[in-house]
Amino acid sequence: MDNLMLNNKLYLEGVIASKLEFSHEMYGEGFYNFYLDVQRLSDAKDRLFVTVSERLITGMDLDVGKEVIVEGQLRSYNKFVDGANRLILTVFTRNIQYCSERSKNPNQIFLDGFICKKPVYRTTPFGREISDMLLAVNRSYNKSDYIPTIAWGRNSRFCETLKVGDNIRIWGRLQSREYQKKVNEKDTVKKTAYEVSISKMERVGDEENAEEANIVNIGIENAQDKKVI
């Protein structure tokens, strides 16, 4: 289980952007959701969806505008939305504290997982190279989190050499992206997608991970038709 805690690590520094709302209860433990604004190097911000246990926030003042550090994992779960099963992403908090001093890198994520869909390579109208890739990251109790990732430039070209089942490690940041979804011929709605923007990646040797690959193969087939929001 310790190894499974190390293959999905997320560190965020940001400003609470919404009031805490009750999400669910599990084994007598209540969980709450809120949005966290994390500053990019530019003037833009990523607004990220966070889940936290009531046991971690006892005695804390988490009003809108408070600056906090959130450490945890990026988790996924299925939810029935608009007549179809969708993959929802959330930051699952393992530690939260007030942020008294900002670091140079307020948004860091590391994932060690397996390719569960063939990477999609494309170029933008301006000639920029991009690859989309869905990564299955093992969790305890034979579960996996399915994480959408995006690579740029030479990393996107490297993704073309990858195949379903390959074990890779990636470093980057969690980002939010707004887009317009067409609901009929006249109307559109604004949606938000979450993905990991890759800054560094490497492929892990086959012989080192044969046993882990067998664990995740069951989940790979189930991931083929997943839609991510």
C-alpha positions as CSV (number, residue, x, y, z in Angstrom):
1,M,0.0,0.0,0.0
2,D,2.9,2.4,0.7
3,N,4.0,2.1,-2.9
4,L,0.5,2.9,-4.1
5,M,0.7,6.1,-2.0
6,L,3.9,7.1,-3.9
7,N,2.6,6.7,-7.5
8,N,0.1,9.6,-7.3
9,K,1.3,12.7,-5.5
10,L,-0.1,16.2,-5.8
11,Y,1.0,19.5,-4.2
12,L,-1.0,22.7,-4.5
13,E,-0.8,26.2,-3.1
14,G,-3.9,28.4,-3.7
15,V,-6.8,30.5,-2.6
16,I,-10.1,29.0,-1.6
17,A,-12.6,30.1,-4.2
18,S,-15.9,28.7,-2.9
19,K,-17.7,27.7,0.3
20,L,-17.3,24.2,1.5
21,E,-20.3,22.0,0.5
22,F,-21.1,18.6,2.0
23,S,-20.3,15.8,-0.5
24,H,-20.9,12.4,1.1
25,E,-20.2,10.2,4.1
26,M,-18.2,7.0,4.2
27,Y,-17.9,4.8,7.3
28,G,-19.1,7.6,9.5
29,E,-16.6,10.1,8.0
30,G,-18.0,13.2,6.3
31,F,-16.4,14.7,3.2
32,Y,-16.7,18.2,1.7
33,N,-15.9,19.8,-1.7
34,F,-14.6,23.2,-2.5
35,Y,-12.8,25.0,-5.4
36,L,-9.2,26.1,-5.1
37,D,-7.7,28.8,-7.4
38,V,-4.0,28.1,-8.1
39,Q,-2.0,30.8,-9.9
40,R,-0.1,30.0,-13.1
41,L,3.1,31.7,-14.1
42,S,0.9,34.0,-16.2
43,D,-2.0,36.0,-14.9
44,A,-4.3,32.9,-15.5
45,K,-5.5,30.6,-12.7
46,D,-6.5,27.0,-12.5
47,R,-9.7,26.5,-10.6
48,L,-9.5,23.0,-9.2
49,F,-12.1,20.7,-7.5
50,V,-11.0,19.6,-4.1
51,T,-12.4,16.9,-1.7
52,V,-11.5,17.0,2.0
53,S,-12.4,15.0,5.1
54,E,-14.1,16.7,8.0
55,R,-11.4,15.2,10.2
56,L,-8.6,17.1,8.5
57,I,-10.3,20.6,8.8
58,T,-11.4,20.5,12.5
59,G,-10.7,23.9,14.0
60,M,-9.6,25.4,10.7
61,D,-11.1,28.6,9.2
62,L,-11.6,27.8,5.5
63,D,-13.6,30.8,4.3
64,V,-13.4,32.0,0.7
65,G,-10.1,33.9,0.2
66,K,-8.0,31.9,2.7
67,E,-4.6,30.7,1.3
68,V,-3.9,27.1,1.9
69,I,-1.5,24.2,0.9
70,V,-3.2,21.0,-0.2
71,E,-1.3,17.8,-0.5
72,G,-2.9,14.6,-1.7
73,Q,-3.8,12.6,-4.8
74,L,-5.7,13.1,-8.0
75,R,-8.7,10.7,-8.0
76,S,-11.3,9.8,-10.5
77,Y,-14.8,8.4,-10.1
78,N,-17.8,7.6,-12.3
79,K,-20.9,9.8,-12.2
80,F,-24.1,9.6,-14.3
81,V,-24.4,12.9,-16.1
82,D,-26.7,13.9,-19.0
83,G,-27.7,10.3,-19.6
84,A,-24.2,8.9,-19.7
85,N,-21.4,7.8,-17.3
86,R,-18.7,10.4,-17.0
87,L,-15.3,10.3,-15.4
88,I,-15.1,13.0,-12.7
89,L,-11.7,14.2,-11.4
90,T,-11.1,15.6,-7.9
91,V,-8.1,16.4,-5.7
92,F,-8.4,14.0,-2.7
93,T,-6.8,15.8,0.2
94,R,-4.4,14.0,2.6
95,N,-3.1,17.1,4.3
96,I,-4.3,20.7,4.4
97,Q,-2.7,23.7,6.1
98,Y,-2.6,27.5,5.9
99,C,-0.1,28.9,3.4
100,S,2.1,31.6,4.9
101,E,4.7,31.8,2.2
102,R,4.3,31.0,-1.5
103,S,6.9,28.8,-3.3
104,K,8.1,29.1,-6.8
105,N,6.1,26.0,-7.9
106,P,2.5,26.0,-6.4
107,N,1.2,23.2,-8.6
108,Q,3.1,19.9,-8.8
109,I,2.0,16.4,-9.6
110,F,3.7,13.1,-10.1
111,L,2.0,10.0,-11.6
112,D,3.3,6.5,-12.2
113,G,0.7,4.5,-14.2
114,F,-0.2,2.6,-17.4
115,I,-1.4,3.8,-20.8
116,C,-5.0,2.7,-21.2
117,K,-5.9,4.3,-24.5
118,K,-3.8,4.8,-27.6
119,P,-2.3,8.3,-27.4
120,V,-3.8,10.8,-29.8
121,Y,-1.3,13.0,-31.6
122,R,-2.3,16.2,-33.4
123,T,-1.1,19.7,-34.4
124,T,-2.8,23.0,-33.7
125,P,-3.6,25.4,-36.6
126,F,-0.5,27.3,-35.4
127,G,1.6,24.1,-35.8
128,R,2.0,23.3,-32.1
129,E,2.3,19.5,-31.4
130,I,0.0,18.0,-28.8
131,S,-0.8,14.4,-27.6
132,D,-3.7,13.4,-25.4
133,M,-3.2,10.3,-23.2
134,L,-5.3,8.5,-20.6
135,L,-3.3,7.0,-17.7
136,A,-4.5,4.3,-15.3
137,V,-2.9,4.8,-11.9
138,N,-3.2,1.9,-9.4
139,R,-4.9,2.5,-6.0
140,S,-5.4,0.2,-3.0
141,Y,-8.1,-2.4,-3.0
142,N,-7.5,-3.3,-6.7
143,K,-8.9,0.1,-7.9
144,S,-7.4,2.5,-10.4
145,D,-7.7,6.2,-11.1
146,Y,-8.0,7.2,-14.8
147,I,-6.2,10.5,-15.4
148,P,-6.3,12.5,-18.7
149,T,-3.0,14.0,-19.6
150,I,-1.7,16.3,-22.3
151,A,1.9,16.5,-23.7
152,W,3.5,19.2,-25.9
153,G,6.4,19.4,-28.3
154,R,9.0,16.7,-28.1
155,N,7.0,15.0,-25.3
156,S,4.0,14.7,-27.7
157,R,6.2,13.1,-30.3
158,F,7.5,10.7,-27.7
159,C,3.9,9.7,-26.9
160,E,3.6,8.4,-30.5
161,T,6.0,5.6,-29.5
162,L,3.8,4.5,-26.6
163,K,1.2,1.7,-26.7
164,V,-1.6,0.5,-24.5
165,G,-0.2,-1.2,-21.4
166,D,3.1,0.8,-21.3
167,N,4.2,1.9,-17.8
168,I,5.2,5.6,-17.7
169,R,6.1,8.2,-15.1
170,I,5.1,11.8,-15.6
171,W,5.7,15.1,-13.8
172,G,3.7,18.2,-14.4
173,R,0.8,20.3,-13.1
174,L,-2.9,19.9,-12.8
175,Q,-4.8,22.3,-15.0
176,S,-8.4,23.4,-15.6
177,R,-9.7,24.3,-19.1
178,E,-13.0,25.8,-20.1
179,Y,-14.7,24.9,-23.3
180,Q,-18.0,25.4,-25.0
181,K,-20.2,22.3,-25.6
182,K,-22.9,22.4,-28.2
183,V,-26.3,21.0,-26.8
184,N,-28.3,21.7,-29.9
185,E,-28.2,23.7,-33.2
186,K,-28.5,27.0,-31.4
187,D,-27.3,26.6,-27.8
188,T,-24.0,25.9,-26.1
189,V,-23.0,25.4,-22.4
190,K,-19.7,26.2,-20.7
191,K,-17.9,23.2,-19.3
192,T,-14.6,22.7,-17.4
193,A,-12.2,19.9,-18.2
194,Y,-9.3,18.8,-15.9
195,E,-6.1,17.3,-17.1
196,V,-2.4,17.0,-16.2
197,S,-0.1,19.1,-18.4
198,I,3.2,17.1,-18.7
199,S,6.5,18.8,-18.3
200,K,8.6,15.6,-18.0
201,M,8.0,11.9,-18.7
202,E,9.8,8.6,-19.0
203,R,8.9,5.0,-19.9
204,V,9.6,2.4,-17.2
205,G,11.4,-0.9,-18.1
206,D,9.1,-3.8,-19.0
207,E,10.8,-6.4,-16.8
208,E,10.6,-4.1,-13.8
209,N,6.8,-3.8,-13.9
210,A,5.4,-7.0,-15.4
211,E,3.6,-7.9,-12.1
212,E,2.0,-4.4,-11.8
213,A,0.9,-4.5,-15.4
214,N,-1.1,-7.6,-14.7
215,I,-3.0,-5.8,-11.9
216,V,-4.0,-2.9,-14.1
217,N,-4.9,-4.9,-17.2
218,I,-8.4,-5.7,-15.8
219,G,-9.1,-2.0,-15.5
220,I,-7.7,-1.0,-18.9
221,E,-10.5,-2.7,-20.9
222,N,-13.1,-0.8,-18.8
223,A,-11.4,2.5,-19.5
224,Q,-11.6,2.2,-23.3
225,D,-15.0,3.9,-23.5
226,K,-14.7,6.3,-20.5
227,K,-15.6,10.0,-21.2
228,V,-13.9,12.6,-19.1
229,I,-15.3,15.9,-17.8
